[in-house]
Amino acid sequence: MEYPIVSLNVGKPQTQVFDGVSLVTGFKKTPIHERDYLTMTGFEQDGQADLKNHGGPEKALLMYPQKHYAFWKETYKRTFDYPSFGENITIDGLTEKDLYIGDIFQLGQAEIQCSQPRQPCFKIAKTHGIPEMPKLVTETGFSGYYFRVIKEGYVSPDDILTKLEEDEDKVTPFEIFDCLFHDRKNTERMERYLSVQMLAPNVKNSFRKRIEKIG
């Protein structure tokens, strides 16, 4: 299965002013037209300010489906340019329901593995001036998803994302997202997801804490 890159996007943290308040963030990224080197923690020309909630090996690369842009345009009657959701790669096809946690892909010279869904971020609302936007991301599950890097290498905007290996657990980022934000008390489901070997440790920890709290 092959999926063309629509836009390759990077950006270092910079100071943005929202409602008169300054915030250092790496959310705002810019499309590039040359190749960039993808390391175990992300593209060399990219970066994050909030390293507690963003970045690191389990969130090295954020991907967002181009298909969702039509929904946002129709919903808000305005144009959203790539990358409006802070993604490193805007991809043709491959929604949150079309791949599994643990799937391995070739991306240029690099190899990447899906690790977890992206969780809604308030910076989406701040960037676009739409306060309810994170809520709608939660409702729809149009969140995007993260990859870990298992082989470093150069990635070009005209590269094709190619699936190399499908994970045997067959759990989608959408299913994980749904359990995190909607089916929040389904301990049987959470226990099942704890057995998904390639699910990011931070997500598993969230499920464990919730199971303990529910008792």
C-alpha positions in Angstrom: 0.0 0.0 0.0 1.4 3.4 -1.0 0.4 6.9 0.0 1.8 10.1 -1.5 3.0 12.9 0.7 0.9 16.0 0.2 3.1 18.3 2.3 6.3 17.9 4.3 6.3 20.4 7.2 8.8 21.5 9.8 9.3 24.3 12.2 11.4 25.2 15.2 9.7 26.6 18.4 8.9 30.3 18.2 7.0 32.8 20.2 3.4 33.3 19.2 1.0 35.8 20.7 -2.5 34.5 21.4 -5.1 36.9 23.0 -2.3 39.1 24.1 -0.4 36.2 25.8 3.0 35.1 24.5 3.5 31.3 24.1 6.5 29.5 22.8 5.4 26.7 20.6 6.5 24.5 17.7 2.9 24.0 16.5 3.3 26.4 13.6 5.1 24.6 10.8 6.0 25.5 7.2 6.0 23.3 4.1 9.5 22.6 2.7 10.5 21.6 -0.8 13.9 20.0 0.0 14.7 16.8 1.8 15.3 16.7 5.6 16.9 14.1 7.8 14.6 12.2 10.0 16.3 11.2 13.3 15.0 9.1 16.2 13.4 12.1 17.7 12.1 13.9 14.6 13.2 16.0 11.6 16.4 18.0 12.0 14.6 21.2 10.9 11.7 20.5 13.3 11.3 21.0 17.1 8.9 21.2 20.0 8.7 23.6 22.9 6.6 21.5 25.3 8.7 18.4 25.6 6.5 17.0 28.3 3.5 16.6 25.9 5.2 16.6 22.5 8.2 15.2 20.8 10.5 12.4 22.0 11.0 8.9 20.4 7.3 7.9 20.7 6.1 11.1 19.1 8.9 11.7 16.6 6.7 12.3 13.6 3.1 13.5 13.4 1.0 12.7 10.4 -2.4 14.1 9.4 -4.7 12.9 6.6 -5.4 15.4 3.9 -8.9 13.9 3.7 -10.0 15.6 6.9 -9.2 19.1 5.5 -12.5 19.0 3.5 -14.4 18.5 6.7 -12.8 21.4 8.4 -13.3 23.7 5.4 -17.0 22.7 5.2 -17.6 23.1 8.9 -16.0 26.5 9.3 -16.5 27.9 5.8 -12.9 28.8 5.5 -9.7 27.6 4.0 -7.1 25.7 6.1 -3.7 25.6 4.6 -1.2 22.8 5.1 -0.2 22.1 7.9 -3.0 23.6 9.9 -2.8 20.8 12.5 0.8 21.1 13.3 1.6 17.9 11.4 5.0 17.0 9.9 3.4 15.1 7.0 0.1 15.8 5.4 -0.7 12.4 3.8 -3.0 11.4 0.9 -5.3 8.8 2.3 -4.5 6.7 5.4 -6.9 8.0 8.0 -6.8 7.0 11.7 -9.0 4.0 10.7 -6.7 2.8 7.9 -3.6 1.7 9.7 -2.8 -0.2 12.9 -0.6 0.6 15.9 2.7 -1.1 15.2 2.4 -0.9 11.4 5.8 -0.2 9.8 6.3 2.0 6.7 9.1 3.1 4.4 9.4 6.9 4.3 12.1 7.9 1.9 15.3 6.4 3.4 13.7 6.1 6.8 11.5 3.4 8.4 8.7 4.5 10.8 6.2 2.7 13.0 2.8 3.9 14.2 2.9 4.4 18.0 -0.2 6.2 19.1 -3.0 8.6 18.2 -2.5 12.3 18.6 -4.4 13.9 21.5 -6.3 17.2 21.0 -4.2 20.2 21.7 -5.4 23.7 22.8 -2.9 25.2 20.4 -5.2 24.2 17.5 -7.9 26.5 19.0 -5.4 29.3 19.7 -3.8 29.1 16.2 -7.1 29.3 14.3 -9.1 31.4 16.8 -11.7 28.7 17.1 -12.2 27.9 20.8 -14.4 24.8 20.2 -12.1 23.2 17.7 -10.3 20.7 20.1 -13.8 19.6 21.2 -14.7 18.8 17.6 -11.4 17.0 17.1 -12.3 14.8 20.0 -15.9 14.2 18.8 -14.8 13.2 15.3 -11.5 11.5 16.1 -9.9 13.5 13.3 -6.7 13.8 15.4 -3.8 12.5 13.4 -1.3 9.9 14.7 2.3 9.6 15.7 5.2 7.4 14.6 8.4 6.3 16.2 11.5 6.1 14.0 13.1 2.7 13.7 15.6 3.6 10.9 16.9 7.2 10.3 17.2 8.7 6.9 16.4 11.5 4.5 12.8 12.2 3.5 11.8 14.3 0.5 8.4 16.0 -0.2 7.9 13.8 -3.3 8.5 10.5 -1.4 5.8 7.8 -1.2 4.8 6.3 2.1 4.9 2.5 1.7 3.6 -0.1 4.1 6.2 -2.7 4.8 4.7 -4.7 7.7 1.2 -4.9 9.2 0.9 -5.4 13.0 -0.7 -8.6 14.1 -2.8 -7.0 16.9 -4.8 -5.0 14.3 -5.8 -2.1 16.6 -6.2 1.3 14.9 -5.2 4.7 16.3 -8.9 5.6 16.0 -9.9 2.7 18.4 -7.3 3.8 20.9 -8.5 7.4 20.6 -12.1 6.3 21.1 -11.3 4.4 24.3 -9.2 7.3 25.6 -11.9 10.0 25.1 -15.3 8.3 24.7 -15.4 4.7 26.0 -13.6 5.8 29.1 -14.8 3.2 31.6 -14.5 0.1 29.5 -11.8 -1.7 31.5 -12.1 -4.9 29.4 -11.3 -2.9 26.3 -8.4 -1.1 28.1 -7.0 -4.4 29.3 -7.0 -5.6 25.7 -5.1 -2.5 24.5 -2.5 -3.0 27.2 -1.5 -6.2 25.4 -0.8 -4.3 22.1 2.9 -4.6 22.1 3.8 -1.6 20.1 1.4 0.9 21.7 3.3 3.8 23.2 4.2 3.3 26.9 2.6 6.7 27.9 -0.8 5.6 26.5 -0.5 2.3 28.3 0.2 4.1 31.5 -2.9 6.2 31.0 -5.0 3.0 30.7 -3.4 1.4 33.7 -4.1 4.5 35.9 -7.7 4.6 34.7 -8.2 0.9 35.4 -6.8 1.3 38.9 -9.1 4.3 39.5 -12.2 2.5 38.3 -11.2 -0.5 40.4 
